[in-house]
Amino acid sequence: MKQSEMIDGLRRGHCQAWTVFYDTYYDPVCGRVARLMGGNTHDVADVVQDTFLAAARAAPQFDPQRGSLWDWVWGIARNRVALHFRKQGRIQRAVEKFSGHSSQVTSWLNGDSAQPPDAAETAELAVLVRATLVDLPQDYGELLAAKYMDGASIESLAEPTGATVSAIRSRLARARTAFRDAFERIAGGVVMQD
């Protein structure tokens, strides 16, 4: 089925279009949601299911001029992950538990020291990092996750986009700055600049 046929079928609620859409996007959505949420498979399954239900409700308004189907469904998924974090109160609990590590993390975020092992291993830091990645513009969050969570090389990040290595390095620098700013905002002042 062609992309344009799928889009038309999704808008009209045709079962075959939804089957192709689901088969095409389920695994990539599930994998990226799992990366952002961590290891709780039940929560991941709930968010992925909620993503496809939200997509079904929003399909009649999908506008291919505003982006691809992937961008659209991944945008819905990112919003659902953020909503899940807020509903569960995970961010606030993480901020409260994490406050004792603020000076170590400030040093790490500013690049003044290596990542502190004791703080980096806490579940609270993982929640805050994931919430920050979801909060960033999609291209920054994806770039940082690919580089630092998946271990992708700069060259491998540049290749599929046709960007130069220096362009990717520049984009990574902007993404890291945006991450630091968002992390401080999300952490609610736990991490303060000296």
Backbone torsions as a table, in degrees:
resi	resn	phi	psi	omega
1	MET	NA	131.2	178.2
2	LYS	-70.7	155.1	-179.8
3	GLN	-57.3	-44.5	-178.7
4	SER	-64.4	-36.8	176.8
5	GLU	-66.7	-39.9	178.8
6	MET	-63.1	-45.4	179.8
7	ILE	-59.6	-46.9	179.2
8	ASP	-61.4	-43.0	179.0
9	GLY	-65.1	-39.1	177.3
10	LEU	-62.4	-45.0	-179.9
11	ARG	-61.2	-34.5	-177.6
12	ARG	-91.1	-6.3	178.6
13	GLY	78.5	26.3	179.8
14	HIS	-74.1	132.6	-175.4
15	CYS	-59.8	-43.2	-177.7
16	GLN	-63.1	-40.7	178.5
17	ALA	-63.2	-40.9	179.2
18	TRP	-67.2	-36.5	177.1
19	THR	-63.4	-46.3	179.3
20	VAL	-64.7	-44.1	178.5
21	PHE	-57.8	-50.0	-179.1
22	TYR	-62.3	-47.4	180.0
23	ASP	-62.2	-33.4	-178.9
24	THR	-75.6	-41.8	-169.2
25	TYR	-106.6	-10.2	-177.1
26	TYR	-59.4	-54.6	-176.2
27	ASP	-61.8	-46.7	178.2
28	PRO	-63.2	-39.5	178.8
29	VAL	-65.1	-46.8	-178.5
30	CYS	-60.3	-44.2	180.0
31	GLY	-62.8	-43.5	-178.7
32	ARG	-74.1	-35.3	175.7
33	VAL	-63.9	-43.2	178.5
34	ALA	-60.4	-40.2	179.1
35	ARG	-63.0	-38.8	-178.8
36	LEU	-78.2	-28.0	-173.9
37	MET	-99.1	-16.7	-177.0
38	GLY	93.7	-158.7	-167.1
39	GLY	-86.9	-3.9	-176.3
40	ASN	-74.5	100.9	-174.2
41	THR	-66.1	-30.6	178.3
42	HIS	-66.5	-44.1	178.5
43	ASP	-64.6	-41.4	178.4
44	VAL	-60.6	-47.4	-179.8
45	ALA	-60.6	-40.6	178.9
46	ASP	-63.4	-44.4	-178.8
47	VAL	-67.0	-40.5	179.0
48	VAL	-64.6	-43.9	177.9
49	GLN	-61.2	-45.1	178.6
50	ASP	-61.9	-35.6	178.3
51	THR	-61.9	-48.0	-178.1
52	PHE	-70.5	-32.1	175.0
53	LEU	-66.9	-42.0	177.4
54	ALA	-64.8	-38.0	177.3
55	ALA	-62.7	-40.1	179.0
56	ALA	-63.0	-40.3	178.4
57	ARG	-68.8	-33.7	-174.7
58	ALA	-92.2	-9.9	-173.6
59	ALA	-54.4	-40.6	-179.2
60	PRO	-60.6	-23.5	-179.8
61	GLN	-95.9	-0.1	-179.2
62	PHE	-59.5	131.6	-180.0
63	ASP	-120.4	108.1	-178.2
64	PRO	-64.8	-15.4	176.3
65	GLN	-70.3	-21.1	-177.9
66	ARG	-92.1	-7.8	178.6
67	GLY	154.0	176.1	-177.3
68	SER	-79.3	167.6	174.9
69	LEU	-60.3	-39.8	178.3
70	TRP	-60.8	-48.3	180.0
71	ASP	-58.6	-40.0	-178.7
72	TRP	-65.3	-53.0	-176.9
73	VAL	-68.9	-34.7	178.2
74	TRP	-70.0	-35.1	174.5
75	GLY	-62.0	-42.0	176.7
76	ILE	-62.4	-45.0	-179.1
77	ALA	-61.8	-44.2	179.0
78	ARG	-60.6	-41.9	178.0
79	ASN	-63.9	-37.7	179.5
80	ARG	-68.8	-37.1	176.1
81	VAL	-63.7	-46.7	179.2
82	ALA	-60.5	-43.5	178.3
83	LEU	-61.8	-41.5	178.3
84	HIS	-60.8	-45.5	178.4
85	PHE	-59.0	-44.8	-179.2
86	ARG	-65.2	-45.2	-178.8
87	LYS	-61.7	-39.5	-177.8
88	GLN	-77.5	-10.6	-178.0
89	GLY	67.6	17.7	-174.9
90	ARG	-66.3	-36.3	-177.7
91	ILE	-66.5	-46.5	-179.0
92	GLN	-63.5	-43.0	177.7
93	ARG	-62.0	-39.4	179.6
94	ALA	-65.6	-41.1	178.2
95	VAL	-60.8	-45.2	-178.8
96	GLU	-63.3	-44.5	-178.4
97	LYS	-74.0	-27.6	-172.6
98	PHE	-84.9	-14.2	-170.8
99	SER	-56.8	-26.7	178.7
100	GLY	-69.0	-14.4	-177.9
101	HIS	-103.0	11.2	-169.4
102	SER	-60.6	-40.8	-178.0
103	SER	-68.1	-37.4	177.6
104	GLN	-64.2	-42.4	-177.1
105	VAL	-72.0	-37.3	176.1
106	THR	-57.7	-45.8	178.9
107	SER	-61.1	-42.7	179.3
108	TRP	-65.6	-47.2	-178.6
109	LEU	-64.2	-32.5	178.8
110	ASN	-81.6	-3.4	179.0
111	GLY	77.3	15.7	-178.2
112	ASP	-83.5	-17.0	179.4
113	SER	-151.0	167.1	176.4
114	ALA	-67.1	160.2	178.3
115	GLN	-56.9	124.5	-177.9
116	PRO	-70.1	120.1	-175.6
117	PRO	-58.9	-41.5	-176.2
118	ASP	-66.8	-41.9	179.1
119	ALA	-74.3	-37.4	-176.3
120	ALA	-66.9	-24.9	-177.8
121	GLU	-87.1	-4.9	-177.8
122	THR	-77.4	145.8	176.8
123	ALA	-63.9	-30.0	-178.8
124	GLU	-64.5	-42.8	178.0
125	LEU	-63.1	-41.4	179.4
126	ALA	-60.2	-42.2	178.4
127	VAL	-62.6	-44.9	-178.9
128	LEU	-66.7	-39.2	177.8
129	VAL	-64.3	-46.1	-180.0
130	ARG	-63.9	-41.8	178.3
131	ALA	-63.5	-36.5	177.8
132	THR	-67.1	-43.9	178.8
133	LEU	-59.6	-39.1	178.5
134	VAL	-67.9	-33.2	-176.8
135	ASP	-75.9	-22.9	-178.5
136	LEU	-70.9	160.3	169.0
137	PRO	-55.0	144.7	-172.3
138	GLN	-52.6	-43.9	-177.1
139	ASP	-65.8	-36.1	177.7
140	TYR	-68.9	-45.5	-179.9
141	GLY	-61.0	-43.3	179.2
142	GLU	-64.8	-43.1	-178.8
143	LEU	-63.5	-46.5	179.9
144	LEU	-66.2	-41.1	179.0
145	ALA	-64.0	-42.9	180.0
146	ALA	-64.1	-43.1	-177.2
147	LYS	-72.0	-49.0	-169.8
148	TYR	-100.0	-22.9	177.8
149	MET	-96.2	-37.7	-178.1
150	ASP	-96.0	-13.3	179.0
151	GLY	74.5	24.7	-179.5
152	ALA	-69.1	143.2	176.7
153	SER	-78.1	159.9	177.9
154	ILE	-62.2	-38.3	179.0
155	GLU	-62.2	-42.5	-179.8
156	SER	-70.2	-25.4	176.0
157	LEU	-75.2	-32.7	-177.8
158	ALA	-76.3	-37.0	-171.3
159	GLU	-55.1	-53.8	-175.5
160	PRO	-68.2	-23.3	-178.2
161	THR	-91.8	-14.8	-176.5
162	GLY	79.1	7.4	179.5
163	ALA	-78.9	158.3	175.9
164	THR	-80.4	160.9	177.2
165	VAL	-60.3	-41.2	179.7
166	SER	-67.1	-31.8	176.9
167	ALA	-67.0	-39.4	178.4
168	ILE	-67.3	-41.4	177.4
169	ARG	-60.7	-42.2	178.5
170	SER	-63.9	-44.4	178.9
171	ARG	-63.8	-38.6	177.0
172	LEU	-63.0	-40.3	178.5
173	ALA	-62.3	-44.1	177.5
174	ARG	-65.1	-38.5	-180.0
175	ALA	-66.5	-39.8	178.1
176	ARG	-64.9	-40.3	176.9
177	THR	-62.9	-45.0	178.2
178	ALA	-62.6	-38.1	178.1
179	PHE	-62.2	-47.3	180.0
180	ARG	-58.2	-45.7	-179.5
181	ASP	-63.6	-45.3	-179.3
182	ALA	-67.5	-38.5	179.4
183	PHE	-61.2	-45.0	179.5
184	GLU	-63.9	-39.4	179.3
185	ARG	-66.7	-46.0	-177.8
186	ILE	-67.3	-40.3	-179.5
187	ALA	-70.1	-2.7	173.5
188	GLY	63.4	36.8	177.1
189	GLY	87.4	1.5	177.5
190	VAL	-61.5	-40.4	-179.9
191	VAL	-101.2	112.3	-176.3
192	MET	-111.4	144.1	175.1
193	GLN	-72.5	141.1	176.9
194	ASP	-80.1	NA	NA
